[in-house]
Every structure is written in structure tokens, then in C-alpha cells.
């Protein structure tokens, strides 16, 4: 196999068909396999995936229910994959036309690459306000700046590099698994390269409880990253700015409540800040 596309999934029946439809429109699938790694779905995700068997030359479903988490699922898919190149995408996003050709072209020149995200196709405008549009013009960086990283569902890597770093760290169950993966590869000597011609349409959360939960886990996980990489040059965020953000939460609320975008923005900030406090307590490094 020239390449393997690894899709981790857990109860992904709502959107995985959209992703598989997009993959079926890609050219060059004759020597590329699709590996769907099912992390213990209890809905009809696997049945939906198997209904696509006649649309792909090589479609494999692997049971990755042995441990819960996207990192374990990605690693399980990569472990049985036969491709020299590993391409990771998510079950709720949609790859753009020409994505496969662009990713493989980038991997022919660079061993570790990331696609460009697009945020407008799958999301109403109000969702853009709380997250912005990351990874549109280039790679992402932590605040304060550290090493480049990219979203996990946009990455492509030579198999040898993935295996050399031991894959994704399964202990990152609450986010930042992709940051950690990119950091470990970078520190091993392989730079991450942006591939702007490969486009992934990214899907945002659109319910306030889901937004809050995502922001909270992301906030906690970024403190975990800091606890690991602080000794290797990762800086701490500004404590005065964090305190100012907390102080401004309440007076901002009346101005944010009237609009859906404002409510999402406020809920995201609250979840993020609470997650940072929880991470500070859990990982023993103060970063509010």
C-alpha cells in the first residue's frame, strides 16, 4: 500500500458517512487503504462503514475497544495499516476535493505534514467567534509560543517516524494529544510542514454543553503539556492576563448573553479557565 488513511471513531454514525463520501471522491485510491478504528461504538457506526465496502478498493475496520480514547484508536489503526504513509483524519470532518493527492505530494517532499483547515462549510457563522479559524494560514503555536503543532485530524507522517516516537500518547485522553505528538516528533528532529493545498473541512461543536466540555478538557490538557515541556523551553502563559480574564468574566456576561455567538464565546472562556485551574491542581504547575 502506498498510504493508509486512519479514521478513529466512537459513535460516529451522525457524520462518518459524510467523511467516507468525501474520501470516495478522491482520486488515486487503488493503492490506498481506509482503516476505520472503532473505539467501542454502541451505535450503528460499524454498519455504516461496512456499507461502503463496495466503494473502496481497500477498506478495513479494526476493533480498538481495548482502551478508550482517540490516541489509542489512532495507534490501533496505524498498527494494522499497510501503507508507507499514514494519514490521520477524524470521523466528523470532511476532506476537501484533491486532499489525498495534495497530502501525498507533500509527503513526497517532507516526512511530516499537516493539511489546511477550512471552517465555513460545515459550521454556522456564530461558531467562528469562540474558536476563530485556526490552521487556515499556517501551523498552530501555543501561547506563549513554543513548537509548531497541528490538529490531529490533519496530519500525515512517514510510518517510520510515527513508530519511532511510539505513536500518539494514550495518556492524553482529554485533548492536546495532537500537540504532544507534534512536539515529540519535532524534538526528535523532524519538522512539521504546512500543506496548504490539502484542505480539511472542520466541524465545530454547536451545543453549549459540548462547547463547555471541550474547552474545559482542552484547558486542563494544555496544563499537562506545560508540566511535561516546561523544562524543555515551553513558557508559562501570563498569570496577570489570566487573572484579568477571570475578573472580566462577570461584567462581560450581560453583553454576551443576547447573541448565540456571544453565549458560545463566554461559555468557551469559562470552560477553558476552569480547565486551566483543574490542570494546575492536577499536574502541580500553576497556570490559571
Secondary structure, 3 states (H helix, E strand, C coil): CCEEEEEEECCCCCCHHHHHHHHHCCCCCCCEEEEEEECCCCCCHHHHHHCCHHHCCCEEEEECCCCCCHHHHHHHHHHHCCCCEEEEEECCCEECCCHHHHHHHHHHHCCEEEEEEECCCCCCHHHHHHHCCCCCCCCEECCCCCCEECCHHHEEEEHHHHHHCCCCCCCCCCCCHHHHHHHHHHHCCCCCEEEEEEEEECCCCCCHHHHHHHHHHHHHHHHHHHHHHHHHCCCCCCHHHHHHHHHHHHHHHHHHHCCHHHHHHHHHHHHHHHHHHHHHHHHCCCCC
